[in-house]
Amino acid sequence: MATDVRVPMAVILEAFGVTAMVARPAPDDEPIETTAVWLPPVTEEQPTGAEFSRRARVRTLCLPRLVVPTVPKGTRIVAPETDGEEPREWVVTALESLDVDETRVNVLPAEDA
């Protein structure tokens, strides 16, 4: 019988989490306070052959599905990048992945969205 050897989400949130306030678009627009985890940023290169070269830094935020069951595009999240920093506003631009206990979303600072 196979056993799930992944670290439980609660342990990850406790060790690496930052406080976050999630505001989804209507009709589920009641603010949700939760803990979120930043994943290391990834730099995407523009495809070969494009006229202009561009490097975009993609930020990914992981949220617990038990607390925040849906995270549609346009959701606003207020969270610091690291514990102790000033919180800033982020906007969800895309769903990165969906798992049993977590949702990973790509975000941009609200001023860039």
PyMOL commands that set and color helices and strands:
alter all, ss='L'
color gray80, all
select helices_A, chain A and resi 9-16
alter helices_A, ss='H'
color red, helices_A
select strands_A, chain A and resi 18-23+32-45+55-64+76-79+88-98+102-109
alter strands_A, ss='S'
color yellow, strands_A
deselect
rebuild
show_as cartoon
